């Protein structure tokens, strides 16, 4: 059950960041009105709600699992976010970031083992 919650936590974090990225791209920058646009943006609000849920799950996981295990494993979120950037936002991913993904995956493998 903890593994399922851990995966849900990671997915909620990445989806929340994705929603914030979409929301930030739709916000008009114009002084004080910018703050109102951020507060009223459904993308920003939705991302925030997902973060609250992810944080509740994270607190539960912290109470059940060693920090030295779950914190490094959470770096998988970086990898998923890279694929979101590539597929959803059509960002160009330089080779150095792919190398970083390989390093993270190797580290996750070592920690999980």
Backbone bond lengths (Angstrom), bond angles and torsions (degrees), N, CA, C in turn:
res aa  C-N    CA-C-N  psi(-1)  N-CA   C-N-CA  omega(-1)  CA-C   N-CA-C  phi
1 X - - - 1.463 - - 1.525 111.22 -
2 X 1.344 116.87 -38.56 1.463 119.78 -179.71 1.527 111.76 -63.71
3 X 1.320 116.98 -34.23 1.470 119.98 179.08 1.525 110.09 -65.92
4 X 1.331 116.62 -41.58 1.461 120.50 178.61 1.526 110.31 -63.05
5 X 1.326 116.29 -44.91 1.471 119.89 177.50 1.522 111.47 -62.67
6 X 1.318 116.30 -37.79 1.457 120.52 178.67 1.531 110.73 -62.82
7 X 1.318 116.92 -44.52 1.473 121.30 178.44 1.523 110.51 -64.35
8 X 1.326 116.84 -42.35 1.468 120.66 177.53 1.522 109.95 -61.09
9 X 1.327 117.13 -42.58 1.460 121.46 178.59 1.525 111.16 -57.63
10 X 1.307 116.56 -47.77 1.467 120.89 -179.49 1.522 110.53 -63.43
11 X 1.318 116.80 -45.59 1.468 119.76 -179.47 1.528 111.47 -63.39
12 X 1.321 117.41 -40.53 1.467 119.99 177.91 1.529 111.25 -62.74
13 X 1.331 116.59 -40.16 1.470 119.34 178.27 1.521 111.31 -63.38
14 X 1.315 117.32 -44.92 1.466 120.44 -178.46 1.529 111.01 -68.78
15 X 1.317 117.24 -42.27 1.464 119.87 178.37 1.523 110.25 -65.06
16 X 1.330 117.03 -39.79 1.467 120.33 176.82 1.518 111.75 -60.40
17 X 1.321 117.41 -45.29 1.471 120.80 177.39 1.523 111.15 -63.21
18 X 1.327 116.28 -38.63 1.465 120.48 178.67 1.525 110.20 -63.38
19 X 1.310 116.56 -42.99 1.469 120.30 177.84 1.520 110.93 -63.40
20 X 1.332 116.96 -40.24 1.469 119.47 177.64 1.518 111.18 -64.24
21 X 1.316 117.53 -39.45 1.470 121.46 178.86 1.530 109.92 -62.80
22 X 1.335 116.27 -45.37 1.465 119.71 178.10 1.522 109.98 -62.88
23 X 1.329 116.17 -46.31 1.463 120.63 179.75 1.518 112.95 -61.72
24 X 1.318 116.23 -42.01 1.469 119.95 179.91 1.525 111.04 -63.53
25 X 1.329 116.57 -33.35 1.458 120.23 178.62 1.516 113.25 -71.41
26 X 1.325 117.37 -18.62 1.462 121.87 -178.37 1.527 113.02 -98.81
27 X 1.315 116.77 -4.95 1.463 120.23 -175.99 1.522 110.16 -86.91
28 X 1.313 114.20 131.09 1.463 120.70 176.47 1.523 108.83 -82.54
29 X 1.325 116.28 127.17 1.463 121.41 179.50 1.531 108.24 -88.31
30 X 1.331 115.18 110.11 1.472 118.92 -178.66 1.526 110.84 -156.88
31 X 1.323 115.87 64.20 1.453 120.90 175.52 1.516 113.33 66.12
32 X 1.347 116.21 -133.35 1.463 122.20 -176.01 1.524 111.47 -61.97
33 X 1.317 116.00 -32.29 1.470 120.02 -179.72 1.529 111.05 -61.37
34 X 1.308 117.13 -25.84 1.467 121.34 178.16 1.524 110.45 -60.39
35 X 1.318 116.84 -42.74 1.466 121.41 -179.94 1.531 110.18 -61.93
36 X 1.315 116.76 -43.62 1.466 121.34 178.90 1.527 109.79 -63.67
37 X 1.340 116.35 -42.61 1.472 120.14 179.31 1.527 111.31 -62.20
38 X 1.323 117.27 -38.22 1.467 121.07 178.30 1.530 109.90 -66.82
39 X 1.317 116.90 -46.92 1.464 121.38 -177.72 1.525 111.55 -62.83
40 X 1.330 117.43 -34.84 1.459 121.11 -175.58 1.527 114.04 -95.47
41 X 1.308 118.10 -2.58 1.456 120.67 -178.03 1.529 111.34 -71.08
42 X 1.328 118.13 122.97 1.469 119.32 177.99 1.534 111.94 -63.55
43 X 1.319 117.32 -29.75 1.469 120.65 178.48 1.528 110.45 -67.20
44 X 1.324 116.44 -44.12 1.466 121.22 -179.55 1.531 109.90 -68.55
45 X 1.325 116.32 -43.35 1.470 120.40 178.55 1.527 110.25 -62.67
46 X 1.331 117.05 -46.46 1.462 120.97 -179.96 1.515 112.17 -60.34
47 X 1.337 116.30 -43.96 1.464 120.17 177.03 1.519 111.51 -61.58
48 X 1.325 116.48 -39.10 1.464 120.72 178.29 1.519 112.39 -64.77
49 X 1.324 116.36 -41.21 1.466 120.56 177.62 1.525 110.21 -61.49
50 X 1.336 116.60 -43.59 1.466 119.51 178.63 1.521 110.88 -62.63
51 X 1.333 117.45 -37.27 1.457 120.76 177.91 1.524 111.70 -65.29
52 X 1.324 117.57 -38.61 1.468 120.92 177.72 1.525 109.99 -62.72
53 X 1.331 117.09 -44.64 1.467 120.95 178.59 1.529 110.17 -63.92
54 X 1.347 116.31 -44.91 1.468 120.56 179.29 1.527 110.95 -60.66
55 X 1.321 116.71 -38.27 1.462 120.33 179.99 1.530 110.77 -67.02
56 X 1.315 117.37 -39.86 1.470 120.30 177.08 1.528 110.50 -62.21
57 X 1.324 116.38 -43.26 1.467 120.21 177.56 1.520 110.22 -63.83
58 X 1.329 116.48 -42.45 1.468 121.00 -179.77 1.527 111.17 -60.79
59 X 1.312 116.99 -43.02 1.468 120.16 179.08 1.528 110.74 -62.36
60 X 1.316 116.40 -40.63 1.463 119.61 176.21 1.532 110.11 -61.36
61 X 1.335 116.21 -48.08 1.465 120.11 -179.14 1.529 111.94 -61.57
62 X 1.329 116.53 -37.98 1.464 120.03 177.48 1.530 111.41 -61.34
63 X 1.316 116.02 -32.48 1.469 119.03 -179.71 1.529 112.25 -76.59
64 X 1.329 117.52 -16.25 1.466 121.01 -174.59 1.523 114.83 -110.69
65 X 1.326 117.47 -24.93 1.464 120.74 -172.67 1.528 110.89 -125.65
66 X 1.322 117.54 155.62 1.463 120.21 177.75 1.532 111.56 -67.12
67 X 1.305 115.52 134.91 1.466 121.18 177.70 1.531 110.69 -58.13
68 X 1.335 115.95 -37.58 1.467 120.35 -178.61 1.526 112.09 -65.29
69 X 1.314 117.23 -14.35 1.461 121.16 176.06 1.519 111.00 -96.02
70 X 1.321 117.36 -53.79 1.466 119.23 -170.21 1.526 114.17 -77.21
71 X 1.323 117.88 -31.12 1.469 118.15 -178.35 1.526 111.88 -65.68
72 X 1.318 119.49 -48.41 1.472 118.44 176.12 1.531 112.69 -62.58
73 X 1.323 117.15 -35.94 1.460 119.47 -179.42 1.526 111.91 -66.12
74 X 1.318 116.29 -25.22 1.458 119.68 -179.69 1.531 112.00 -67.53
75 X 1.322 116.87 -12.20 1.465 119.66 177.27 1.529 111.90 -65.64
76 X 1.317 117.14 -11.43 1.461 120.80 173.90 1.534 109.88 -59.39
77 X 1.320 117.05 -27.62 1.471 120.64 177.15 1.526 111.01 -58.61
78 X 1.326 118.14 -35.93 1.469 121.12 177.85 1.519 110.89 -61.71
79 X 1.313 116.23 -39.73 1.461 121.01 -178.51 1.527 109.87 -68.65
80 X 1.319 116.52 -45.82 1.466 119.98 179.24 1.528 109.94 -61.81
81 X 1.329 116.76 -41.31 1.465 120.54 179.24 1.523 111.45 -62.89
82 X 1.315 117.34 -35.64 1.460 120.30 177.46 1.529 110.18 -62.35
83 X 1.321 116.98 -42.11 1.463 119.76 178.44 1.530 111.83 -68.90
84 X 1.323 117.34 -33.84 1.467 120.66 174.15 1.529 109.37 -63.28
85 X 1.324 116.76 -44.54 1.469 120.66 178.51 1.522 110.69 -59.14
86 X 1.308 116.08 -40.93 1.462 121.57 -179.03 1.529 111.29 -69.74
87 X 1.322 117.20 -49.41 1.459 121.36 -172.08 1.526 114.50 -84.51
88 X 1.329 116.66 -39.31 1.467 120.09 -176.12 1.523 111.51 -88.46
89 X 1.323 116.41 -46.34 1.463 120.26 -174.97 1.524 113.34 -97.97
90 X 1.325 116.71 -0.92 1.475 122.55 177.64 1.529 112.51 55.43
91 X 1.330 115.65 36.83 1.462 120.26 178.64 1.525 110.04 -78.40
92 X 1.311 115.41 145.20 1.462 120.69 173.67 1.531 107.73 -79.96
93 X 1.310 116.64 129.81 1.462 121.46 -178.33 1.530 107.97 -108.19
94 X 1.329 117.21 112.90 1.471 118.96 -179.63 1.526 111.94 -70.18
95 X 1.292 115.55 159.90 1.466 122.07 -176.91 1.528 111.97 -58.28
96 X 1.327 116.92 -32.74 1.469 119.23 -179.34 1.523 111.59 -62.23
97 X 1.336 117.04 -33.91 1.468 119.22 177.95 1.520 111.40 -72.98
98 X 1.328 116.51 -34.50 1.466 119.39 175.94 1.521 110.38 -65.45
99 X 1.319 116.25 -36.94 1.467 120.04 175.52 1.533 109.07 -63.63
100 X 1.321 116.08 -41.42 1.462 120.10 176.78 1.522 112.22 -59.89
101 X 1.336 116.68 -39.29 1.462 121.10 176.67 1.527 109.88 -61.02
102 X 1.324 116.46 -43.62 1.468 120.25 179.48 1.525 110.85 -61.96
103 X 1.327 116.81 -40.72 1.469 120.88 179.07 1.528 109.88 -64.82
104 X 1.331 116.75 -43.54 1.465 120.29 179.19 1.528 110.23 -62.48
105 X 1.326 116.50 -46.13 1.464 119.66 179.83 1.521 111.85 -60.10
106 X 1.322 116.39 -41.04 1.466 119.96 178.01 1.525 110.25 -64.21
107 X 1.334 116.42 -42.21 1.466 120.23 177.93 1.516 112.53 -63.81
108 X 1.327 116.61 -41.77 1.466 121.12 177.69 1.530 109.56 -61.98
109 X 1.314 115.84 -42.00 1.466 120.15 178.11 1.532 110.35 -59.38
110 X 1.334 116.82 -46.00 1.465 120.13 -179.14 1.515 112.22 -64.50
111 X 1.327 116.83 -41.77 1.466 120.45 -179.38 1.527 110.48 -67.76
112 X 1.330 116.80 -41.55 1.458 120.51 -177.47 1.531 111.70 -70.06
113 X 1.327 116.42 -27.38 1.456 120.91 -178.12 1.500 108.46 -75.32
